[in-house]
Amino acid sequence: MPELPEVEVVRRGLAPHVAERIVRAARVRAPMLRWPVPADLDGRLAGQRCTGVQRRGKYLLFDFPAGVLIVHLGMTGTLRFLPDAPPPAVHDHVDVVFGHGTMRYRDPRRFGAVLWHDRGDGPVAAHPLLAKLGVEPFSDRFDGALMHAATRGRRVAIKQMLLAGSVVVGVGNIYASETLFRAGIRPSTPAGRIGRARYDALAAEIRATLAEAIERGGSTLRDFVGSDGASGYFQLDCFVYDRAGQPCRVCATPIRMRHDQQRSTFWCPRCQT
């Protein structure tokens, strides 16, 4: 599933093509993804100027005078800008057509979302999908003190806390394993037992790891490509993710793996305590 770095890569790739551009048409070929796609999307978007492209967690937010187009890539979704769009294939579900090209949403498994938030419904931050999200990892509000305060008395494992997204958003499965390794924290450690100094280190590693992943185009394990169709390369140098049984890049101890709630967790038993 695309995580924060992949979604940010897509946002950065799309923004120069769609910001301050007028939509000519919106074509919906799949009325149902994870949730229904607005049947009147063409009527809402045609003639509207996209004033900017934002990101909140793993959601892309396309701003228009009348509202906000909310897009989530799900597990297999891609959002590309095509200057000369070919005829749509079977999994090409939504097109937003501009004068100089088409922004096309493709999703073989249809777990993603294309939704509309009307300005009359209030700020988009209050949308049910966004309202309970944690703080952005690159914001001034995010630091070790915030995580330390939010986890007092909590027995949940630190990795599960990161994945939940209620304290900090965007640290998905790949980057949770990687940041915990870099901070020297075992994934199963109860969040409430981690002290302030270790949370300071973890916050710094979350920022550094996500920033590095963005610069490397994200991680492509199966389906992800950026808005230009390019794959990401962060996964090639992961310390622990998807390296079960291989020697740790730091101490040579074999990397371990277990399944937690249908996700794979990777760690080094020597480097992480």
N, C-alpha and C positions, 0 to 999 in steps of 0.2 A: 504494500500500500504506500503510495506517495506520502512522505512526511513533510515537516515544515521546510527543510532545505529544497526538496523537489518542487513544492508549491511556490516557494519564493523564486526559484529559477524560472518557472513558468511565468510568474508575474513580471519579472524583469524582462523576459523575452517578449511578452505581449505588449507591455506598456508603450513602447515606441510606435507600435503599429496601430493601436486602437485609441490611445488617449487623444482627445480633441478631434476625433473623427466622428462623422455622422453615419449612423446605421441606415442602410437602405432597406433591409428586410431581415426578418428572422424566420427560419424554417425549422419546424419541429417535426421529426419523422418518428419519434418514439414518445408517445404521450405519457409513459410511465417509466421512470428510472427507479431510484430508491423511493422517491415520492413523485406525485404527478408533476409533469412539466406544464407550466401555464399554457392553456390552449390558446390564449390571446396574446402570446408573447410578441408576435409580429406587430399587433396593434399597439403594444406598449413601447416597443423599441424603435420602430420605423420612424425616421425623421429626428430621432433623439441624438444628441451629441454626447459621447462618452467623455466625461470630464476627468477621469482618472481611474487607476486600477490599484486597489489596496489588497492587503492580506490580513486576515484575522485567524490565527492558528493555521489550520489546513484549509480554510475557506478563502476563495478568491472573490473579491467584491468589486464589481464594475459600476462606477457611479454614473448616474444619469440625472438630469433635472427632475424627472418624475419618480425616480426610485433607484433601487440598487439591484443589479443582477448578481445573485449568489450562486457560485459554482463550487462543488466539491468533487474531487476526482475519484472518490471511492477507492476500490482496489485496483482497477485496471483502466481507469479513465485517462485520457490525454486531451489536451487543449492546445491546438496548433493554429498558427496563422499561415494561410496558404495564399500567396499572391495570385496564383492561377489554380484554383481548386478543381481537382478532377471530379467526375461524377461520384456521388456518395456511394460508399460501400455499405454492406449490411449492418455494420456496427457504428456507422456515422449517424448519430442521433439528432444533433442540433447544429445548425449553422447560423452565425450572425454575420451578415453580409455588409461589408463596407465598400466604398467606391474603389478601393485599391486592393481588395482581397477579402478573404473569408476566414473568420475564426470558427474552427470546426471542433465540436466535442464528439469524441469517439469513446465507447465504453462497452467492450464485449460482454462483461458480466452485469452491467447496469446497476452497480451498487453506488454509483455517484449521484449527483443531484444538480439540477438547474432550476433555480427558484427565483421568484420576484418578490422584493420587499418595497411596497409603495411608500412614498414620502409621507403620505397621510397617516400611516401607521406608526409614526414616530421614528426615532433614530434607529439605524440598523443594528446598533449595539444591543438593542433590547429584543432583537429577534430571538425566538426560543432556542435556535441552534447556537447562538452566540452569547447569550446573556450570562451563562454560567461558566464560560471559559476562564481559565486562569490568566495570569499576567503574561505578556509577551516576553520572551527571553532576552530580547535586545532593548527592552524599555528601561528607563531609569529606575523604575519601581522594582525591578527584579534583582535580588541579591541573596546572599546567604542568610541574612537576617530574616527576610521574608519566609524562606523555606523553613528555617529553624522555628519561627513562631507558629507557622501553620501546621507543624507536625508534632507539637508537644502532646504527649499522651497517645499517639497513634501507633498501633501495633502492625499496621500494614507494611509489607516489605517495601523498601525504598524504590525498587524498580516499578512495582505496581502503582505506587504513588505518582511517579513520573508519568507513567502511561495514562493515568486517569485524566490528566490535563486540568484538574481543578485548582492546582497551585500554580503551575507553569505550563503553557501550551506548547505543542509542537515537538516534544521529546518522545518520538515514537520508538518502536522496538529496536531498530538498528542503533539509533543514537543514544538510547537509554543504556544499552550494553556498553557502548563505546565510552560514554562520558563517565560511567561508574568505574570502568577500568582505569581511565586516566586520572580519576580522583582517588583511586585505591580503595573503593568501597565495594563490598560484596553485595550483589543484587538482593539477597535474601535478608539483609540487615533491616530490622524494624526501623521505620522512619523516625519514630520517637526516641530512639536510642542514639541517634547521630547528633554530635555536638555542633556548636556554632562554627568552630574553626573548620571542621570537615565540610559543613554546608557552604562556607565561603569558598573552599576549594572546588566543590561540586558546581556551584553557580558559575565560577570562572571557566571550568571545563565545559559546561553546557554551552556557554557563549562561544568559546573557542572552537569546539567541535562542530557546532552548527554553522559557524562562519566558514570554517574550512570546507565543509560539505557543500555549501552554496558556491564557493569559489571553484569547486571541482565539478560543478554541474549536477550535484546530488548523487544518489546511488541508484544504479540500474541493476536490479536483481532479475526482473522478468519483463515487465511491460513498460516501465517508465521511460519516456523521452521528453525532452524539453519542447518548447513551442516551435523550435526549428527542426525537430526530429532527432536531435543529437542525444546520445546516451550520457549518463553521468559516470564518474570514475572514482568516487570516494570509496566504494566498496573494495577496490583493489588493495588498499592499504589499511584495512581495518585491523585493529589490534586483536579483537576477540570475536567479533560477529562472524558467524558461519565458518569458524575455524576449529570446530570441535576435534580434539585429538592431535591437532598440530601444535608445535612448540610455541610457547609465548614469545613474542618478539623482544621481550625485555629479559625474562629469566629462563626461558627454554622449557618451563614446566608445561605439560600438555594442557591445552585449553579444555575446559569441561562445558557440558551442555545439558540442560534439562528443559522439559516442557512445562510452562506455567500458563494455565488458562488459554490453551491452544496457540501459545506463542513460544518460540525458542529463546532461551536465555543462555548467554555465553559468559564465562568469566575465567580468570586465572586464580587457582586456589592459593597461590603463593603471593601474588602481587596485590590481591584484594582481600581485605580483612574486615 
